[in-house]
Amino acid sequence: MRLVRLLLLTGALLSAGSTAWADVTAFLGTASAPSNRTTRGFAIGAGLLVVAFEFEYGDTVEDLLEGAPSLRTGMGNVLIQTPVAILGLQPYFTTGGGVYRESLGPLSETNFGLNTGGGVKISLIGPVRARVDYRVFRLKGSPIEDTVQRLYVGVNLKF
């Protein structure tokens, strides 16, 4: 009977202290390697106070003149962030992995990739925030560019 009470009390304490949240981001930015190109996409996330999970889709345009391939990524990420905004800023660190497709003219590669980065969510008005994010992608397999850096600014809606 003591074990049952202890388990019920532990479950109640854990569920009461963890407020779930979700957010969605639409972004526009730039990706490097071998030249700067426009990138755009979206992210959908959910989590608890400090740990969050996110799915992100990004699309970087091809530049045939510079020999810079297009890059589409679908990544699942874990975010470690401050539990609340501090002076309107909520910094975070993120890492994850997923699938990418790189194309340049008739050449293409689809494989697994990893990403690591960080950023900050900036409180604007109510649930609307700005988001600034920097990532380094490491692409496996035989891509034309195996390391790509991306910087973006986005509009984030917290709900």
C-alpha positions in Angstrom: 0.0 0.0 0.0 2.9 2.4 0.8 4.4 1.8 -2.7 1.0 2.6 -4.4 0.8 5.9 -2.4 4.3 6.8 -3.2 3.8 6.2 -6.9 0.5 8.2 -6.9 2.2 11.1 -5.1 5.2 11.0 -7.5 2.9 11.0 -10.5 0.8 13.8 -9.2 3.9 16.0 -8.5 5.5 15.3 -11.9 2.3 16.0 -13.8 1.5 19.2 -11.9 4.9 20.8 -12.4 5.2 20.4 -16.1 3.3 22.8 -18.3 3.2 21.7 -21.9 3.5 24.2 -24.7 3.7 24.3 -28.4 4.9 26.7 -31.1 5.2 27.1 -34.8 7.8 29.2 -36.8 7.9 30.4 -40.4 11.4 31.5 -41.4 13.6 33.1 -44.1 17.3 33.2 -44.1 20.6 32.4 -45.8 22.6 29.2 -46.2 26.3 29.0 -47.0 28.6 26.6 -48.9 29.8 27.3 -51.5 27.9 30.6 -51.8 25.1 32.3 -49.9 21.6 31.3 -51.0 18.1 32.0 -49.8 16.6 29.5 -47.5 13.0 29.3 -46.1 11.0 26.9 -44.1 9.0 26.1 -41.0 9.3 24.4 -37.7 6.7 22.9 -35.3 7.6 22.2 -31.7 6.3 21.0 -28.4 7.8 20.4 -25.0 8.0 20.9 -21.3 9.8 23.6 -19.3 13.4 23.0 -20.4 13.3 20.2 -23.0 11.4 20.6 -26.3 11.1 18.6 -29.5 10.8 20.1 -32.9 10.3 19.0 -36.5 11.8 21.4 -39.0 11.6 21.6 -42.8 14.1 23.8 -44.7 14.5 24.5 -48.4 17.6 26.3 -49.8 17.6 27.3 -53.4 20.1 26.2 -56.1 22.5 28.6 -57.7 23.8 27.0 -61.0 26.2 29.9 -61.8 28.0 29.4 -58.4 27.7 25.6 -58.5 25.7 25.7 -55.2 23.2 22.9 -54.8 19.7 23.2 -53.5 19.2 21.6 -50.1 16.0 20.3 -48.6 16.1 19.1 -45.0 13.6 17.4 -42.7 15.0 17.3 -39.2 13.8 16.1 -35.8 15.5 18.1 -33.1 15.8 18.3 -29.3 16.0 21.8 -27.8 17.4 22.7 -24.4 16.1 26.2 -23.4 15.5 28.5 -20.5 12.1 27.6 -18.9 10.9 31.2 -19.3 12.0 34.3 -21.2 14.6 36.5 -19.4 14.1 40.1 -20.3 12.0 39.0 -23.2 14.7 36.6 -24.5 14.5 32.8 -24.4 17.9 31.3 -25.6 18.2 27.7 -26.7 20.6 25.0 -27.9 19.5 22.4 -30.4 20.7 19.2 -32.0 19.1 16.6 -34.1 19.1 14.6 -37.3 17.0 13.6 -40.2 16.8 13.3 -44.0 18.2 15.7 -46.6 18.1 15.9 -50.4 20.8 17.9 -52.2 20.5 18.6 -55.9 22.5 20.5 -58.5 21.4 20.1 -62.1 21.1 16.4 -62.8 23.1 15.4 -59.7 21.3 14.6 -56.5 21.9 12.9 -53.1 19.4 11.8 -50.5 20.8 10.6 -47.2 21.0 11.2 -43.4 22.2 14.5 -41.9 22.9 15.9 -38.5 22.5 19.5 -37.2 23.7 21.5 -34.2 23.0 25.1 -33.3 21.2 27.5 -31.2 19.3 30.7 -31.1 16.9 33.0 -29.3 13.2 33.5 -29.2 12.4 37.2 -28.7 9.0 38.2 -27.1 7.2 40.8 -29.2 3.4 41.0 -28.5 1.4 38.4 -26.6 2.2 35.0 -28.1 4.0 36.4 -31.1 7.8 36.2 -31.0 10.8 36.7 -33.3 13.2 33.8 -33.7 16.9 34.0 -34.7 18.5 30.7 -35.3 22.0 29.5 -36.4 22.6 25.8 -37.5 25.5 23.8 -38.8 24.4 20.8 -40.9 26.7 17.8 -41.4 25.5 15.8 -44.4 26.4 12.1 -44.6 26.8 10.1 -47.8 28.3 11.8 -50.9 26.9 15.3 -51.0 28.5 18.1 -53.0 28.8 20.1 -49.8 29.1 18.1 -46.6 28.9 21.0 -44.2 26.3 23.8 -44.6 25.7 26.7 -42.2 22.4 28.4 -42.0 21.2 31.6 -40.4 17.5 32.6 -40.3 15.0 35.0 -38.8 11.5 33.9 -38.3 8.1 34.7 -36.8 7.2 32.4 -34.0 3.7 31.8 -32.5 3.5 30.2 -29.1 0.3 28.5 -28.0 
